[in-house]
Amino acid sequence: MKFNIINAKNAYEIHKLTKKDHFNIAFGGDSELNRKIVENKNVQLLLDPETNEEDFMHFRNSGLNQVLVKLAKQNNIAIGFSLNKILKLDNVERVDLLGKVMQNIMLCNKYKVKMIIVNFINNELDKRNVNDLKELGISLGMLPGKFEILEIKNEE
């Protein structure tokens, strides 16, 4: 399977960078970019939809809401969470990110959206045990058997 990783800054770049006959993975961003990604039927995976924006007064700004999750379900787009992003943060930022990830997982479970844990492998040290990744997903709130593990080797 050929992967096409898209790190777009706006909606025009998303349409321009998607490739036919590839598994298109688009990195999320702010809420507007996430919406453009889930509206695009050529993208198969929205990766790391969590935003770095300020949280609201009474709830977290996790980058997803019920409207975006329903659009992802309708367009058959999976929501992905990158292990590498979680591991490279310091403890305070990691706690904030994991809270946002758990909120997004609850939304995905509620609307039955496919979820994927992605592990980018640069060298042998980045290789993780698949069972450990499954246990991580379950501990974050993913339902057993309702998510996948995807390992992508960087070929650069």
C-alpha positions in Angstrom: 0.0 0.0 0.0 1.4 3.4 -1.0 1.0 6.2 1.6 0.6 9.8 0.7 1.2 12.0 3.8 -0.4 15.5 3.4 0.7 18.3 5.7 -1.5 21.1 4.3 -2.1 24.6 5.7 -5.3 25.3 3.8 -8.1 23.6 1.9 -6.6 24.3 -1.5 -3.4 22.4 -0.6 -5.5 19.4 0.5 -7.1 19.1 -2.9 -3.8 19.7 -4.7 -1.8 17.2 -2.7 -4.2 14.2 -2.7 -3.2 11.4 -5.0 -5.4 8.7 -6.6 -4.4 5.1 -5.9 -2.7 6.1 -2.6 -3.8 5.9 1.0 -4.0 9.7 1.7 -3.2 10.7 5.3 -3.8 14.4 6.1 -2.5 15.9 9.3 -5.1 17.9 11.2 -4.9 21.5 12.3 -7.4 24.0 13.4 -11.1 23.3 13.2 -11.5 24.9 9.8 -8.7 22.7 8.3 -10.1 19.6 10.0 -13.5 20.3 8.4 -12.0 20.7 4.9 -10.2 17.4 5.4 -13.3 15.4 6.4 -15.3 16.9 3.6 -12.7 15.6 1.0 -13.6 12.1 -0.1 -10.1 11.5 -1.4 -8.6 11.5 2.1 -8.8 8.2 4.0 -7.3 9.3 7.3 -7.4 12.5 9.4 -4.3 12.2 11.6 -3.9 14.1 14.9 -7.0 16.4 14.7 -6.1 17.9 18.1 -5.5 21.6 18.0 -3.0 23.8 19.8 -5.7 26.4 20.2 -6.8 27.7 23.5 -9.4 25.6 25.3 -12.9 27.1 25.8 -14.2 28.1 29.2 -16.2 25.0 29.9 -14.8 22.4 27.6 -11.7 21.4 25.7 -11.0 22.5 22.1 -10.1 19.0 20.8 -10.3 19.8 17.1 -13.3 17.6 16.5 -17.0 18.0 17.3 -20.1 15.9 16.5 -20.6 17.6 13.1 -17.0 16.8 12.0 -17.3 13.2 13.3 -20.5 12.7 11.4 -18.9 14.0 8.2 -16.0 11.7 8.7 -18.4 8.8 9.1 -20.4 9.8 6.0 -17.2 10.2 3.8 -15.6 7.0 5.3 -12.7 8.8 6.7 -10.9 7.3 9.7 -9.5 9.4 12.6 -5.9 8.6 13.5 -3.8 9.3 16.6 0.0 9.4 16.2 2.1 7.7 18.9 5.1 9.7 17.9 3.3 13.0 18.6 2.4 11.8 22.1 5.9 10.6 22.9 7.8 13.7 21.9 5.9 16.0 24.2 6.9 16.9 27.8 4.7 15.7 30.6 2.5 18.8 30.9 1.8 19.0 27.2 1.3 15.2 27.0 -1.4 15.3 29.7 -3.2 18.0 27.8 -2.9 16.2 24.5 -4.1 12.9 26.0 -7.2 14.6 27.4 -8.0 15.9 23.9 -7.3 12.5 22.4 -9.6 10.8 24.9 -12.4 13.3 24.1 -12.0 12.6 20.4 -12.1 8.9 21.0 -15.4 9.2 22.9 -16.9 11.1 20.0 -15.6 8.5 17.5 -17.0 5.7 19.7 -20.4 7.4 19.9 -20.7 7.9 16.1 -19.0 4.6 15.2 -16.1 6.2 13.3 -13.1 4.1 12.4 -10.0 4.8 14.5 -6.3 4.1 13.8 -3.3 4.3 16.0 -0.3 5.3 13.7 3.3 4.6 14.6 5.9 6.2 12.3 9.1 4.1 12.2 12.3 5.9 11.5 14.6 3.3 13.0 14.5 0.0 14.9 14.1 1.9 18.2 10.7 3.3 17.0 9.3 -0.2 16.4 6.6 -1.0 19.0 4.9 -4.2 20.1 1.5 -4.3 18.4 -0.1 -5.6 21.7 1.3 -2.6 23.5 -0.3 -0.3 21.0 -3.6 -2.1 21.3 -3.4 -1.8 25.1 -2.7 1.9 24.8 -5.8 2.3 22.6 -8.0 0.4 25.1 -6.6 2.5 28.0 -7.4 5.7 26.1 -11.0 4.5 25.6 -11.0 2.8 22.3 -13.3 -0.3 22.1 -11.4 -3.6 21.7 -11.6 -4.8 18.1 -13.0 -1.4 16.8 -9.6 0.2 15.9 -6.5 -0.6 13.9 -2.8 -0.3 14.3 -0.9 1.2 11.3 2.9 1.2 11.2 4.5 3.5 8.5 8.2 3.2 7.7 9.8 6.4 6.7 11.6 5.8 3.4 13.6 9.0 3.4 
